[in-house]
Amino acid sequence: MYVATNSPLNVALVYDPRGHTFDSWASLMCELYATQQLEIPSPQTDWHKWGNGIRAIDVFANEAIPMTDAFNNWQDWAQELVNAVNPSVN
């Protein structure tokens, strides 16, 4: 499952990280953004470095993508990424 923003012209899509390992979630993101040539994760991939690389994708340029430094695990960061591109409506 992925989450999309409401912008019809430049839509940011992010897969829900729940139920995934970092490798499986990041691989889905690599597939989704194949034209951006993201690093395909391996067991040696540093999720902090990989996650900060997401910020370079043009579709995320105007989103408040969180830096990974503030997070101890990738799941919390990825959930914040989902929240950044799909803010809840109050």
Salt bridges, closest charged atoms under 4 A:
ASP16 OD2 - ARG18 NH2 2.39
ASP46 OD1 - HIS48 ND1 3.58
